[in-house]
Amino acid sequence: MRASSFHVWLVTLGLISFARLISHDDALAADRGIADFPKLSAEKDWPYWRGPSRNGIATGALSVPTEFGNDKNVTWKTPVPGRGHSSPIVVGNLVVLETADEQDKQHSVVAFDRSTGKQLWKTDLTKGGFPAKNHPKNTEATPTVACDGERLFVTFFHAKTVVCTALDLKGKKIWQEVVGPFNPQRYEYGYAPSPTLYRNSVIVATEFDGTSAITALDRTTGKQLWKTPRRDNITFSTPVVAHVAGKDQLLISGAEKVTSYDPANGKKLWDVDGTTHATCGTMVWTDDIVVASGGYPKAETIAVKADGSGKVLWKNQQKCYEQSMLALDGFIYALSDNGVMFCWRASDGQEMWKQRLAGPVSSSPVLAGGHIYQANEVGTWYVFKPNKEKFELVAENQLGDEAFPSPAVSGNQLFIRTATRSGGKRQEWLYCFGK
């Protein structure tokens, strides 16, 4: 081998090794969200709201169908009892949802076989105690179940409180605790936040125009570990744990603040004035930047340096109220309430492009196999490539008549909860799509 060729070979080898190192670091970052739960797999499970990395991004080299519909690429389809906007989670061979029988006022958790769609079990939990009013876009079973690989954690709004229940993977109750009061009077719009897992705790938000808090319960026993007061202000966002700016941070928006807490003890790390009175979406992050959007009564998206400096990098007047956004490689992808898809540069808010689609929007996006999947409320699913240069649509699919829950991705399968209406009758369905 000539010296020049040997030099090229060494450089190439070095680049390959560096690429592998980068890939390994990315994998470690993706796995950090489930590092405390050894019975979970980042590649095989979608164990809680927004997936294994808590950011809507599926890990692994996946081959998820981009084209799907009522009769296209369907692995199975099964009816879902009751009504709910709880998104599916996938753990092992289980697909699990919250649901509610609004006529009998019964909260339940239902599990399906991942391979066949067969209903395996249904556990009825709290009964009665439904609120007198709820927002027409909300349900009595909106929170998404969380799983640590051994236990399922579910939250319901019951009898003017929020109740958290732990079940085993066969649906047997392990413990049940009242997290705190929840009795909104100013805006009787129901409850929505999903439980968040961190180390030995399950973290639950109870925010309304009353005694509000974020509370951590012991995952094994249900006993309270810490409780942090929040402003008396109804909001619907799920707090999320992100490893950002060199540390684990519990992030939440709403009550006209963007706030970070230490998820180990609930102590406030920092807050910044921003977003709006109420928000619903979960915050996203890239590098050391966190981004939030809302809401009510005005529209605002805001990016904040997460190092505690309080530096607001940018704001705009776009609104992702109920839906979350997706952050990837320094860019933010957001389908606004009125159906316009945006790509913003996270560092300075520069609008890279925008594309008119169709709203309104409640479902949050996921990234899988190099494509972003996002729906509007009438069941139109847009599949496009994450591309900072332009909007690159790959497919547009119609599924059912509704899309409020967000999809789950596990392996090469896509799981979607939807609903159809016929002759005045509404029926929910759970689909599994695969090539």
Secondary structure by P-SEA (a helix, b strand, c coil): ccaaaaaaaaaaaaaaaaaaaaaaaaaaaaaccccccccccccccccccccccccccccccccccccccccccccbbbbbcccccbbbbbccccccbbbbcccccccbbbbbccccccccccccccccccccccccccccccbbbbbcccbbbbbbbcccbbbbbbbccccccccccccbbbbbccccbbbbbbbbbcccbbbbbbbcccbbbbbbcccccccccccccccccccbbbbbbbbcccccccccccccccccccccccccccccccccccccbbbbbcccbbbbbbcccccbbbbbccccccccccccccccccbbbbbcccbbbbbcccbbbbbbccccccccbbbbbbccccbbbbbcccbbbbbcccbbbbbbccccccccccccccccccccbbbbbcccbbbbbbccccccbbbbbbbbbcc
